[in-house]
Amino acid sequence: MPTCKDFLRELSEYLDSSIDAETRQELDRHAAECPNCWVLLDTTQKTLKIYKGCEPQAVPAGIEAKLLAAIQKKMDEKKAGG
């Protein structure tokens, strides 16, 4: 039986249906017996359902520039060893 850590590690593939049938059954069994993982799975599935029904929105230019600058700064810090 998978642990909660295993469940979390496999969650993305589970939701994408890109996981083998045996592992999927094991994760289903785990979620049925583990209230925390069941809530996580249920909430994530509902969130994805809502999100998929939304129209894409453009990121405002000012926010996009700040985000890209922050990412670049973080990458530069990582390269510098920080």
C-alpha positions, -999 to +999 in steps of 0.1 A: +000+000+000+014+034-009+021+060+018+009+095+017+043+106+004+039+081-025+004+094-031+016+130-034+045+120-056+022+102-080-007+127-079+001+146-110+004+114-132-028+101-115-047+133-124-033+132-160-043+095-163-008+087-173-002+061-146-005+024-150-037+007-140-022-012-110-007+019-095-039+038-100-058+011-081-033+013-053-037+050-051-075+048-053-074+023-023-051+046-004-073+077-010-104+057+001-087+048+034-068+080+041-090+110+047-062+136+042-053+122+008-090+119-002-095+155+006-064+165-013-075+145-044-111+157-043-101+193-039-075+191-066-099+174-090-126+201-084-100+229-088-088+215-121-124+211-133-131+248-125-098+260-140-103+241-172-137+259-177-120+293-175-108+314-204-071+322-205-063+356-192-033+377-203-008+387-176-007+425-173+026+438-188+038+454-156+033+422-136+049+401-163+080+423-163+082+421-125+078+383-126+104+379-152+128+401-133+123+382-101+129+349-119+160+362-135+173+375-101+166+341-086+185+323-114+214+347-111+216+341-073+215+304-079+243+306-104+264+327-080+259+300-054+233+318-032 
